[in-house]
Amino acid sequence: MHYGNLRDPNAEYTMRDLSAETMGLTEHRGERRDVEITDVQTVVVDGNYPWTLVRVYTDAGPVGNGEAYWGGALPEIIERLTPFVVGENPLDVDRLYEHMVQKMSGEGSIAGKDIAAISGIELALHDVAGKILDVPAYQLLGGKYRDSVRTYCDCHTEDEADPEACADEAERVVEELGYDALKFDLDVPSGHEKDRANRHLRQPEIDHKAEIVRRVTERVGDRADAAFDCHWAFASGSAKRLARELEQYDVWWLEDPVPPENHDVQREVTQSTGTPIAAGENVYRTHGQRRLITEGGVDIVAPDCPKVGGMRETAKIATLADVFYIPVAMHNVSSPIGTMASAHVGAAIPNALAVEYHSYELGWWEDLVEEDDLIVDGYMDIPERPGLGLTLDFDAVEAHLAEGEELFDEA
């Protein structure tokens, strides 16, 4: 089945169409800017996550590279979206984003995989628009605040429940790899669990998690900031008790201590403690982040650029957060494409704190692009080359395709 051939019921009875034809966009734009999208293609790369890479092709030659947040069904949704953007001008990034959201509104584009798929195309639009206009992607977002963006290393050990093993890995990542910002998981078995389904933390479990925090923060001292992730695992009361227990330590932030659906609970947890609380990777678009930001639900907001709506949407979230003096620490588990897109956003917003790097144990992460030294001593330099400033290495992409995938076209 070809999902691009599905009938579009919305077109038959609604006004949810922001195509150039419907909007009456007929003016010629001049040299280089009269461009049309000819195709959108995807491949899934089997990294430490199944990365969905996206290519947007144009009749002018330049091709844009993007990435959608990992997971199943994304290539099919992007195939479904392709007819909505073919024939459109890729320079109209914001309109095409809204056009895709509106066209998919009956299929769930308020959140979820629809928005992740749209995000993948949106990243590729920024890349190809930058190439057409001969400017870096950050310039399309309003220019830059910084030449390089801080990254934090998401750290793992063979025994993630062992506090001393976590401290040893923190030491190694700081001293040998050069990072000055780290994150460790706290939703790890302590050996004291009675019933995982109820989300309740017994005091021995809290003590165990606090010991991980103590060992890591004391080991790195002021050489590095250390955050800790709970992966939305705990009940409200347990999260509050854990956060209060951690107030005595130098915690950069405690991430996702409660499930993401109930923002009232998220706000209560955040406002109950002096430990900085971060959340945001599991809510979508600016609308989804709104209450977290405007009602004091977070101390740090953590959108995921290839998931939340793309580069402009992440920048819009950052603008709203800046009104409330909230910094942005971008969640990221992407290949170099999605990671660099997040870094361009980080360069273009005033309140960027850091971008996550989640593949330090994967020896070939950087091989997917021709450029070298993407992260040096924990910082990503922002390329001055057009678009995202990265060139896919097709041999490396092909070598790491997920089972059953076929390489997309080079041009």
Summary of the structure (lengths in Angstrom):
residues: 411
radius of gyration: 21.5
end to end distance: 24.6
largest distance: 68.4
contacts: 1460
relative contact order: 0.15
helix: 42%
strand: 17%
